[in-house]
Amino acid sequence: MKQLLIILTCFLPFILTAQQVTGKVMSEEKEVLIGANVYWTGTNLGTTTDVDGAFKLPEATTSNLLVASYVGYESDTIEIQAQQKITFQLKASNTLDQVTVSGQQDAVIISNIKAIKSEQITQTSLRQAACCDLAGCFGGQTTVTPQTTNVVTNAKELRILGLSGVYNQVLIDGFPMIRGLAYTYGISSIPGTLVENIFIAKGANSVLQGFESISGQINVQTLNPSRSDKLLVNGYVNSFMEKHFNVNYTFKKGVWNSLATFGMVQPANKVDGDDDTFLDLPLLTRYTFGNKWTYRNPAEWGWNSEINVRYIDERRIGGQVDFNPTDDEGSTLVYGQTVDLNQPEVSVRTGFRWDDVHNLTAFASGFHQQQNAYFGTTKYDAKQLYFYGNLQYELTYQEKHTLKTGFSYRYSNLEEEIGFTSDLLEKTYDGNYQLKEKIPGFFAENTLYLLEDKLTWMVGVRGDDHNQFGFKLTPRTLLKYSFSPETVVRANFGTGWRTVNLFSENIGLLVSSRDILIANDLKPEAALNYGVNFTHKFESKQTLGVLSVDYYRTDFQNQIFPDYDSDPQKAIVRNFEGESVSNGFQAEFSAQFKEQFTWKIGYNYLDVYRVVEAKKTQLPFNARHKLGSTFSYQPLSKKYHFDTNIHWFGQQRLPNTQQNPVEFQRPDYSKPYTVVNAQFTYNLKRLELYTGVENIFNFRQNRAILSWENPFSPYFDTSSVWGPTRGREFYVGFRYRIESE
């Protein structure tokens, strides 16, 4: 019934709207002017232009003269007759030789304009911590939780609403690149120096990028060559002696802007802080090369394009301190894990904008990953070819409403080969696995601005035809109501589904001594997500603040989550079509004082459970209660800044080990713990020096691996990791930048 209501909502008739004047403010060179003032003469009705230079303004009853003004340009006045959409082209003023505007973005921005509640992590936030890779970019907020999926090789995922990272869609510049084989280590392969902004949205949102985002969406916007520093060099080393080095260089070639990037990670020393004979962090070697080209702004009329190519070569070595990959790989003498992967990838976006009404854009991306790995005596070789294509037409009608519609196509061929180099353990899941997917689809999404723009209604639906599982419909709807420019309420409601890549998405299954039993043919996972959000912004002479409160619920119709409880020596994988629910509540308050102090505090409550045989069972590795706080200080001179963040995690339920011998049993729940991080940054014009410490109070889960004394026994298990495992970490680094002219 809920899904039927969504479908009916998506096809409700359009509602007549109040009369509005809409348009754009540009320079004579057709460059959009952001923040230009637009107002009716003789009235207090006015607005400013958005990031696309666009504005919307109710018609005035006492004036028909509309004025646009912008610093450094001559004002212009247009007499409004019958037209409802206009374009200002302002002439540069001759009275000013130069205008310099200085300022700093907030670390996290929550927009009150967009229909989707989106948290924008800016470069201000990314400079407040080391942010060596994408997994380390979320220390300043509480929505996303990085979670370790394999402690030996330090594989991580990003969780939203307490659900596995597979349920939120991670996009790179709007492209679904982190999936399949790339899911396991993909978020670690993107250096923080390549990131411009990160946009986080909870729950079911837009259908344009696909059907998979169930718990949310993370869109990573990489640096744009047209507005990046000419040169950025970043170097970093931590107290374990792991080294990171990144270089970005931008240049212009004719009408094209280009950004060339190089990244390198060199391995740490061998460190075993808790004397369990296992390395606290893997030995990581990585090289990345990339180039991004852009041609014109997508908001301008005519052709525009963006091309991005990247290559990743990576090697991870983990396990016991004495492990030597050359001699011990796959043997039962010393336990070790090795992962070797390489991945070329490419993405292309090309569009043509006829005018402010019609726009056509083509998207295409793909990657090929080759991965060879050993997890103890389990050999795992895999390769994947992936392609994504999307043709999208955008229509602006009745002056301001937008309709986006088009077709998409996905192709994936994932081949996995699993074998065992020893018969000490009774494992039965060896063999060749192949998943070939061909998914053509169509989509339509309509955004309406109603009730004098107080109400924004986004309705979308997509249909996709899977070559194995048939046709599936994905409807979604979002509403935003503005009580005032400062106070907004949003609600969203929609479905999502996804197919499972069992081993790459659950890499921990291959690591332990557990046998894997696939109990039935795995169907696509499917869920219904709905939620509400309240955002209020306030401003006084010396203070800016934001209060945000939201609640989201996810109801699964089918979920595939390995059963670690029934038998501690087995992981049972099956379809679960009973009651499986995630309830997530979050409250967050932030404030900036005198442009020098910034403080934020957030609380997150998660209730993630299944009902099995009429008994409610919490899913493991979710802290029901979590608190997070950040504090930053920067003097008005901006010569230096100090940043700190604190995270408190409550108890987490752990897999049941009561059937094991006493010496191999673990508690049913973890301990609450706190992690405190701090960084100090000093600015010397082009050079920025920073030093920091993560996990200041040195909390760690000692000897997290079960049966570490005998890693080839039936009780060896790495799945009980619930907290930090490498203690306090110091680091120093520098950023050297030359700004573009």
Summary of the structure (lengths in Angstrom):
residues: 741
radius of gyration: 26.6
end to end distance: 58.3
largest distance: 87.6
contacts: 2457
relative contact order: 0.11
helix: 6%
strand: 55%
